[in-house]
Amino acid sequence: MRVIETIADMKAFIKMNKEKGKSIGLVPTMGALHEGHLTLMRRARESCDVVVATIFVNPTQFGPGEDFQSYPRDLSGDSEKAASAGVDVLFHPLAAEMYPPGYATFINVRGITEKLCGISRPGHFQGVATIVTKLLNIIQPDRAFFGQKDAQQVLVIRRMVQDLNLDAAIEMVPIVRESDGLAQSSRNVYLCPEERNAALVLFRSLKKAEQAVSNGERSIGRLKDLVKKEIAAERLASIDYVEMYGYPDLQPLEELRGQVLLALAVRIGKTRLIDNMILEDSPACC
Ligand code: AMP
């Protein structure tokens, strides 16, 4: 596996492979790789000739007071893991390579960024849309792979790719969880053992809602209340948001109809965790 640090070298590598007719798969990450990331990489390996993963802790998607400085970084561990998942190239640019002095261009996706994480993290999706556009332009992938863990992010990127006539197919990979249900996240390393245990409340509350739906509950208000009550019972947890919107349009609903995204952001101690589940109104029988 090759590690590339400059945009010029990355473009030269892509040009050479495109000339050979190779298909390119892209997996953007911020590093501190875990099974969630590696699943995306393996998925890319299965369907593309050349797999490029990027490791870039993108400063523009962090707000003031967020964890940009302390975000876990481990390039040598990440290199081993990415190579074992079949990655051909790890693109690992410096911040000054991606945002040189005088940098002034940002991408804003309206509407779907104005809810969920867009409210609690102002500017976050502008940073995400901007860096993903830059990576799509530099790497020109046939397919780019993103996790359902960040379901709103996938919707923002799909909207942007469509609106800006970009060519990459955007593939969403299901959430990878620990054996006890906690969604894998680079931020899980911030949790002390007591918090790690408390963090199970996210998945537990999603499962409660799923169970209620399969028992026939259709009221969005009651489903959200059920989830909030479960989280409120966990002493170390405080709710940032618990929301349910139609999926994939993120329109508000009163009754469960078709697919609905149940999305949570919860602070466990100082660590903000997100999780979600796509719930479905079971099709009418016969
Ligand atoms: P990050 O490094 O956190 O920016 O994540 C990079 C990519 O990995 C994003 O597309 C995430 O949605 C995806 N990802 C992170 N955690 C998981 C997970 N537990 N399961 C599936 N995909 C994930």
Boltz pocket constraint, residues with backbone or C-beta under 6 A from the ligand:
constraints:
  - pocket:
      binder: B
      contacts: [[A, 28], [A, 29], [A, 30], [A, 31], [A, 35], [A, 36], [A, 37], [A, 39], [A, 40], [A, 145], [A, 146], [A, 147], [A, 148], [A, 149], [A, 150], [A, 173], [A, 174], [A, 175], [A, 176], [A, 177], [A, 183], [A, 184], [A, 185], [A, 186]]
      max_distance: 6.0
